[in-house]
Amino acid sequence: MDSITAIIFNTAFYVLMAAMALAFVRFIKGPTSADRVVAFDIMTIAGISVIVFISVIAQRVIYLDVAMVYALLSFLGVIAVARYLEGGL
């Protein structure tokens, strides 16, 4: 990577880590279950992004498959919890 790309990459990674930390704080302090579900969803999206960053650094495409499976499982989990909170399950 050239220097501009590395700077952008590092900045995006640090912003992602800050977002994950703030979402974790909301997950712990969230006054309602809905706040906790949204914070958990944000943390999973950030985790997926970290997997994609690792895929770019390692130059391995297989990690993108892992990120996609993780995203699908996260989506299904959030939908299930949302239905449970509404009283649908």
C-alpha positions as CSV (number, residue, x, y, z in Angstrom):
1,M,0.0,0.0,0.0
2,D,1.2,3.5,-0.7
3,S,1.2,6.1,2.0
4,I,-2.2,7.8,1.2
5,T,-3.9,4.4,1.1
6,A,-2.3,3.4,4.4
7,I,-3.4,6.7,6.1
8,I,-7.0,6.3,4.9
9,F,-7.0,2.6,5.9
10,N,-5.6,3.3,9.4
11,T,-8.0,6.2,9.9
12,A,-11.0,4.1,8.9
13,F,-9.8,1.3,11.2
14,Y,-9.5,3.6,14.2
15,V,-12.9,5.2,13.5
16,L,-14.4,1.7,13.4
17,M,-12.8,0.8,16.7
18,A,-14.2,4.0,18.3
19,A,-17.6,3.1,16.9
20,M,-17.4,-0.4,18.4
21,A,-16.3,1.0,21.8
22,L,-19.2,3.5,21.8
23,A,-21.7,0.8,20.8
24,F,-20.3,-1.4,23.6
25,V,-21.0,1.4,26.1
26,R,-24.5,1.7,24.8
27,F,-24.9,-2.1,25.0
28,I,-23.9,-2.0,28.7
29,K,-25.8,1.2,29.7
30,G,-28.8,0.9,27.3
31,P,-32.0,1.6,29.3
32,T,-34.2,-0.6,27.1
33,S,-33.8,-4.0,25.4
34,A,-34.2,-2.3,22.0
35,D,-31.2,-0.1,22.7
36,R,-29.1,-3.1,23.5
37,V,-30.2,-5.0,20.4
38,V,-29.3,-2.0,18.2
39,A,-26.0,-1.6,20.0
40,F,-25.3,-5.4,19.5
41,D,-26.1,-5.1,15.8
42,I,-23.7,-2.2,15.5
43,M,-21.0,-4.2,17.1
44,T,-21.6,-7.1,14.8
45,I,-21.4,-4.8,11.8
46,A,-18.2,-3.4,13.1
47,G,-16.9,-7.0,13.6
48,I,-17.8,-7.8,10.0
49,S,-15.9,-4.7,8.9
50,V,-12.9,-5.8,11.0
51,I,-13.0,-9.2,9.2
52,V,-13.0,-7.4,5.8
53,F,-10.1,-5.2,6.9
54,I,-8.2,-8.4,7.9
55,S,-9.1,-9.9,4.5
56,V,-7.6,-6.8,2.7
57,I,-4.4,-6.9,4.8
58,A,-3.9,-10.6,4.4
59,Q,-5.0,-10.6,0.8
60,R,-7.2,-13.6,1.4
61,V,-10.6,-13.8,-0.2
62,I,-11.8,-16.6,2.0
63,Y,-12.2,-14.2,4.9
64,L,-14.9,-12.4,2.9
65,D,-16.9,-15.6,2.9
66,V,-16.6,-15.7,6.6
67,A,-17.8,-12.1,6.9
68,M,-20.8,-12.8,4.7
69,V,-21.8,-15.8,6.8
70,Y,-21.4,-13.7,10.0
71,A,-23.5,-11.0,8.5
72,L,-26.3,-13.4,7.6
73,L,-26.3,-14.9,11.0
74,S,-26.3,-11.5,12.6
75,F,-29.2,-10.4,10.5
76,L,-31.2,-13.5,11.4
77,G,-30.4,-13.1,15.1
78,V,-31.5,-9.4,15.1
79,I,-34.7,-10.3,13.3
80,A,-35.4,-13.1,15.8
81,V,-34.8,-10.8,18.8
82,A,-36.9,-8.1,17.4
83,R,-39.8,-10.5,16.8
84,Y,-39.4,-11.7,20.4
85,L,-39.4,-8.2,21.8
86,E,-42.6,-7.4,19.9
87,G,-44.2,-10.5,21.3
88,G,-44.4,-12.3,18.0
89,L,-42.6,-15.5,19.0
